[in-house]
Amino acid sequence: MSSNSNNNSTLKSYVDSATGAVQNTVGSLIGSTGDEAEGKARQQKGHAEYDASHAAAKLPGATVSSAGVAKDDPNRTAGSWNQTAGSAKEFVGGLVGSETLKQAGHEQNRAGREQEARGQLNDLASGVGDRAKGAVGSAVAGLTGDRARQAEYQHRHDAGKTQQRGAELDIQRQAEAKEQP
């Protein structure tokens, strides 16, 4: 974890939520309304930290999060474009009665979905890997007192986190879109 208080951590959110729950329960059991209220507040803080840790915004070709900005795998952008172009061909083919154009559009749309999915999986795997390497490297550099390397590894962790969150956001949106009637 970074000492930077603006860098939200999922682990810290879990710790704060659990600590708050325990403090709330103990306060309730011993009749201490102050401890109970403080525990509830800590739990709410943990939930807010969790939400902030998972927040990401998509831009064309990139993801922005509290940890930074990460460029998307080129297959994600190209795949999205192929889906759009394929859908347009399908529409025009149906409009003018061209089964060939309609079928070509359908195939391009399908290929674009597959291409985008490959890019999402690449970004997800790369992000998880960079987060892990960054966390371990930062911890080791911190133990050895190498602050410059620690900062480099923390940057790698943060970039991986943003990349992972961007892929997760796209995958979640696509799953939600499939659930819509």
C-alpha positions, 0 to 999 in steps of 0.5 A: 500500500502506498503512504499516499492517502489519495491512493485508495486501497481495496485491502485497506477498505476491507480492514477498515470495514472489518475493524468497524464491524468489530468495534460496532459489535463490541460497542453494542455488547458493552452498551457503549454508544460512542464505540458503536457509532465510531464502529459504524462510521469506520465501516462506512469509511471502509465501504467508501474506500472500496468504492473509490478503489474500484472507480474508473472512467473510460475514455476512448482508448484509455482508462482513468482511475484514482491511481492514474491513466492506462492505455487500452490494448489496441485490440479493444479499440479496434474490436469496438470499431469493427463491431460498429462498422459491422453493425452499420453494414448489417443495417445497410444490408437489411435496408437495401436487401443485400444478404451478402452485405448483411452477412459480411456485417454480421461476421465483422461484428462477431469478429470485433466482439472477439477481438475486443474480448482478447484485448480486455483479457490482455489488459486484465491479465497485464493489470493483475500481473503489474499490480502484483509485481509492483506490490511485491517490488515496492515492499522489497524496495521499502525494506531495503530503503531504496525509495526511488525503486519503491516509487517505481514499483508503486507506479507500476502497481498503480498503472496495473490497477488502472488497467485492470479496473478498465477491463473490469468496467468494460466486461461488467458493462457488457454483461449488464447490457446482455441482461437488458431485455 
